[in-house]
Amino acid sequence: MIVIDAAHRVLLLFERGDGESEPYWYTPGGGIEPGETPETAARRELREELGFDVELGPPVLRRAVSFDVRGRHLDQDECHFLGRVPGGRAGVPVRDDAEAAAVEAARWWTLDEIRSSAERIYPEDLAALLEQALREEW
């Protein structure tokens, strides 16, 4: 999920890495449980991670990716939606125990900060995805 606030800042979570991989920032989200649609899973994951509902917009990225994380190799189909936090909510609580164990930090990033950062950010093309999504009305 690409979660934005009223100022169009993007919420990113930070993971220090597992000793084999470098630290990185990433968008919140998670897996699809049996019987869920991608939309239902996105809403559930964000409710679990942020503690409130997010206004869900259109999918902005669908792709198959392979990567290693926490000593495991993963092949997954990703579906990233654009989401807006309700009203003035811009807190960054991480509520799920499994998520809290992996997340070192969370913060809101401006588009310029994402573009100019030397840190690893996933998805790697986040700035371009966000620019395109913000041009489209939903």
Secondary structure, 3 states (H helix, E strand, C coil): CEEECCCCCEEEEEECCCCCCCCEEECCCCCCCCCCCHHHHHHHHHHHHHCCCCEEEEEEEEEEEEEEECCEEEEEEEEEEEEECCCCCCCCCCCCHHHHHHCCEEEEECHHHHHHCCCCEECCCHHHHHHHHHHCCC
